[in-house]
Amino acid sequence: MKNDRGMFYGWYIVIAGFLLNFAGIGIIMNSMGVFYKPVVESMGFTRGGFALYFTIAALSMMVMAPIMGKLLEKYNIRLVMGICTVMMSVSFALFSQCRTLGQFYALSVFLGIGSAGSHIIPVSMMVTNWFHARRGLAMGIVFAATGIGGLIFNPFSNWLILNYGWETAYLALGVIIGAATIPPALFIVRARPSDMKLAPYGGVEGAKAEAGGSAPGLTASEAFKTAEFWLLAMMILFIAIANMGVLHHIVPYLTDIGYSSTSAANLMSLHMTMLVVGKLVLGYLADRLGLVKSLVYCLVALAVSIGLLYGAGSLWIAIAFNVLFGVAISVRTVLPPLMTSACLGQKHFAVIYGFLNISTTLGSAVGVPLSGYIHDMTKSYHIAFALYIILGVFAGALGVIALRRARFPLGGAAH
């Protein structure tokens, strides 16, 4: 689908979203595990205490998420995202100067605020606005970037730490975040097709609605009164706790059971490779099979993969875990915005998804330090892993119930 000037502009939105997620999530969320031991051992922190800086960033992002949704709808998206990407990259680079936990915690507040307006919420909003047909594929592509970022930056960060120290690694990655996110935020992004006198990709009725500025859906106040909103919120919370509780502790866990830091980082890169594959496949499946089947397949795979960690002392089982977990955890980013659109519509998507993103950030805030504190108390991650398997099962049940009640499925995509 093209406009008079060539390629449909929505694909440029996909490119911008890819870059924003590549650095904003690929580094900040998916590559932080390699910093845990070096910083803790260098500064004398506990794992739980140091992991709390990520919790503070997540809580800041949680508080700002609904506010950011309103700002993105009301003001020029390039202005909002430009400010946020600068804040995100600068605060991350300044971690290189921290010498106390208090300094890490203070900068984490600004990192969370900047992150709220830089990737998950605005990228999800733009993709759902710009695409009616191939929405799952477009969402899969932009969030595949998070896995590619993790694939590249886990071994690269480990190399920087081993050769130049964790301070230089933080500074270098902060510069990379800025270079990858600030230009697309300032020059490429557009909130919706109507901003450029265009219609969304695919769907005649949906295109007319979007062009006329009256996309179907509930207002935020209406959404809060529905069972679907709260089912989605709990599903997203449970998935985020399980995902981040495992993700940030893969490298520490593998090194605890005998792997070198380099081997653990390489296994993490395998996980990130499969995350890329998983997000592309999941986007395709969401378009072809519907959201219910896609959700069930992913969460069954998630529970099985976490169970494999109990035998990860064997290299082949560790490889199997990283392959399966990488594919399964694509459920965290690809499906929630698609499910939100199907259940609650597009009318006030940014605001509604901003509120739902509270569950994402709260889950991240809980999962990362929870694993650390469980390890500090029991000298093992086994109890944490069992908890996350249970949460994955509950998340699947809640998501299926929500989708069975979907009000605005595109072409029956919810079923």
N, C-alpha and C positions, 0 to 999 in steps of 0.2 A: 504494500500500500504506500503510494508516494503522494507528495504534494507537488505543486507546480515548480518547486525549486529543487526537485530531486528526491533523495531518500526521505522517507517519512521522518519527521523530527523526533518522534518518540524513540527512535533507535539511538539518537544522540543523547536523549535522556537516559537510556540504558547504559551508554558508555560512561556518562557522568556518574550515575549511580554505582557502576562497577568500580570506578576509581575511588569514590567516597568510601565504599565498603572495603575495598582492597586494603587501604591504609587505616581507616577509622576503626574497623572491626578486626581486620586481619592482623594488625599489630597490637592494638590496645587490648583486645579481648582474647585473641587466639594465640598470641606468642608470649604471654607474660609468665608462663610456667618456668621458662628457662632462667628467669631472674630470681626466683624464690631462694634457692640455696645460696647462690653467690652473695646476694644482699644480706640474707640472714646470717650467714657465716662471717661476713665482713663486718657487719655492724652489731652483731650480738643480739639481734631481735629473735623472738619466737616466731614460728611459722604462722600461728594464728594471729599474732599481733601484727606482723607485716601484711598478711592477707587482708587485714581489716582496711587497708588503704583502698583496695579495690571495692570493698563494701561501701565505703564513704563515697567513692566516685559513683557507684551504682545508685546510692540513695539520693545523691544530688541530681542524677539523671532522672530518677523516679519522680522527685518533686517537680522538676522542670518539664517533664514529658507533656502533661496536659496543657501547661502554659505555652510550651513551644508549639503544640498543635494549633492553638488559637493564633499565635504570632505568625505561623506559616500560612494560615488562611487569610489573615487580615492584612499583612504587610508584604512588601516585595520580598519574594523568597530568596533572591540573590543577596539582598542586604542582610537578612537574618542568618542565612547559611554562611555568608562571608565572615561575619563577626564570630560565629560559632566555630568555624574551622580554624580561624586564627587562635582563638582561646584554647581549643583542643590541642593543637600542635605545640604551642608555646608552653602550656602547663606540663605536657609530657616531657618536653626537652628539659624543663627545669627540675625534673626528678633527679637529674645528674648532679645537682647541687645540694641535695638533701643529705643531712647527717643525723637527723632524729626522726622518730616516728611521727611526731607532731608536724614536722615539715612535709612529710609524705601525705599526711592526712589533709593538711591545708590545701596543698596543690590538687589533691583529688577532688575537692569541691569544684574547682574551676574545670577540671578535666570532665567531670560529669555534666556540668552545665553546657560546655562546648559540645560534648558528644550527643546530647539530647537533640540538638539542632543540626547535626552534621551527617547522620547516616540512617539509622533504622526508621525513624518516623518520617523524615522528608522523602527518603528514597521509596519507601512503601507507598506513601501518598502519591508521589509522582507516577509510579508504575501503574497503580490502580486507576488513576485519572487518565493516563495516556493510552492504556490498552484495555479493550474489551475482548477482542479476539487475541489469542496467544498471550493472555495475561500470565498464565502459569509459567510459560517459557521465559517471558521477560523477567518475572520475579526470580526464576531459577538462575538466570544469567547474572543479574545484579548481585545476588547473594552467593553465587559461586565464587565471587571475588574474595569473600572472607576466607575461604579455604585456600585459594591461591596465595593470598597474603600470608596465611599461617604456614603454608608449604615453603614459601621463600624465606620468611623472616624468623622461623624457629631456628634453623641451622645458621642463618646469617647472624642472628642475635647471639647465639651460643659462640660462634666464631669471634665476634666482637668482644664478648665478655672474656673469653679465654686469652685473647691477644692484647686487648687494650683496657679491659676492666668494665664493670657494669656502668660506671659513670659515663664513659664514652659511648657505650651502647645506647643508653637513654638519650643522650644528646643527638647522636646520629639518627636514631629512629624518629625523634621529634622533628628533625629537619625533613626527613622523608615524608612523614605524615603531612606536613605543611605543603610540600611540593606537589603531593598527589591530590590533595583535597581542596586547597584554596582556589586554584585556577578554575576547576569545573564549577565550584560553588558561585564564583563571581561571573563567569562568562557563558556557561552552558545551560544550567538548570532553568526550568520554567515550571510553575506549579501545575498548570493544566493546559490542554490544547487551545481552549478559548482565548488564552492570553496571546496566542499567535494567530487567532482567527482560523483555527484548524479544528477538526473533529477527532475523537479518539480512533484508534486502530480497530476496525471491525465493529459490526453490530449497528445496523441502520437506526433502530429505535434508540439505542443507548447513545449513539453519536449525536442524534438530534437533541436528546435531553441534555447532554453535556454541553453542546454548542449553545443551547439556550440557557445554560446556567442553572438548570433545575434537575440535577441528577437524582434518581430515586433513592430513598433511604430515610432513616430515622434521624431526628435531632439527637444531640448528646443527652438531653434530659429525658427524652423518650427511650433511648437505648438503656439508660441506667435502670429503668423500670422493667426491663425484660429479663427472663431467665437466661436467654442466649448470651447476653453480655456477661453475666456472672459465671456461667459455665465456661465461657472462653477465658475469662480472667483466671479462674482456678486452673484450667488446663495449661495455660501459658506459664503460670507460677510454678506448677509442678515440673514442667519440662525444663524451665530455666534453672531450677534448683539442681535437678539431676545433671543437666548438661554442664553447668559451670562447676558443680561440685566434683565432677570427674575431670573435666577438661584441664583446669588449672593445676591439677595434682597428678597428671599422667607422668610428667617428667620426674617430679620428686618420688613418686611411687616406684617407677621403674629403676631409678638409681638406688632406692632403698633395698630393692630385691636383687641387686647385683649388676645392673647394666651401667656402663660408663655414661657420662653426661652427653658425649657425642652420639653414642648408640641410641640413647633415649630421645635426643633431639631428632635423629634420623627417623626413628619410629613415629615420632610426632609429625614429621613431614609426610610420612605415608598416610597417617590419619587425615592430614589436610588435603592430600591428593584425592583421597576418596570422598572427602567432604565436597570438593569441586564436582566430582562425578555425581555424587548423591543429589546435590542441588539441581543440577541440570536434568537428571533423570526424574527427580521428584516434580519439577516444574512441568515436564512433559507428561508424566502420569496424572498430575492434577487436571490437565486439559483433557486427557484421553479417558481416564478411568473414573474421574471424579474425586472429590476431597475425602469422602469417607474411607474408601478403600486405600487411598494413599496414606491417610493418617494411621490406619490400623497397621498396614505393612511396616511403616517406619517405627512405630512404638513397640511392636513385637521385636523388631530387630534391635532396638535400643536396649530393651530388657535383657535379651540374650547376650548382647555384646558386653554389657557391664558384668554379667555373670562370668564371662571369659577372663576377667581380670584376676579372678581367684587362682587361675592356673598360668598366669603370665610369666612365671619363672621360666617356662619353656618358650624359646624364641618363636616357635611356630604359632603358639597360642597368642603371644603378644602381637604377632603380625596379624593374626585373624581378628583380634580385638580391634586393632587400629583400622583395619579394612571395614569391618561391620559397623563400628561406632561412627566412623567418618561418614559413611553413607546414611546411617539412621539419624544422626543428629541434625541433618539438613532440615528436619521437621521443625526445628526451633525458629528458623527465620523465613522459610519459604511459605509454609502453610498458614500461620496466624493472620497475616494481612489478607490473604485470599479468603479465609474463613470469616474474617470480620466483614469483608465486603459482601459475602454471600448471606451472612446472618443479619447484618444491620444496615447494609447499603452504603452508598457513596456520598450522600448528601452532606454529612459532616464527618467524613472519614478521618481527616487529620486529627480532629478533636477527640473523637471516639477512640481511635487507635492510640492517640497520645495517652489517654486514660488507661487503656489496656496495657500499654507499654510499662505502666507502673508495675504490673505483675512480672514483666520481663526483668526489669531492673531490681525489683525486690527479690526475685528468685536468684539473680546473680549475686546480690548483696548477701543473701543467706547461704547459698551453696558454697561459695569460695572459702569463707572462713570456717563454715561448719565442718568441712572436711579437715581443715587444718586443726581445729580444736579437738575433733574426734581423734585425730592422729596424736596430738599432744597428750591426751588423756589415756589412750589405749595402746599407743605405740604401733598402731595399725590403721589401715583404711578400710578394713573388712566390714565393719558395722556401717560405715558410710555407704559403701557399695550396695549393701543389702537394702538400705533405706531408699536409694535411688531407683532400684529395680521396682520396688513397691510403688513409688511415685509415678513411674512411667506407666504402669498398668492403670492406675487411677486416672492419669491424664488422658489415656486413650478412651476410657469409658465416658468421661466428661465431654470430650470433643465430639464423639459420635452422637451423643444426645443433642448437643448444640446444633450439629449439622442436620439432624433429622427435623429440626424446627426452623431451618433456614428460610428466610423471607424473600431474599433477592438473588437466588442462584442464577448465574449466567449460563444459559443453555443446559440447565440441569447439572451443572458442574459440582454441586454439593453432594450428589448421590452416586 
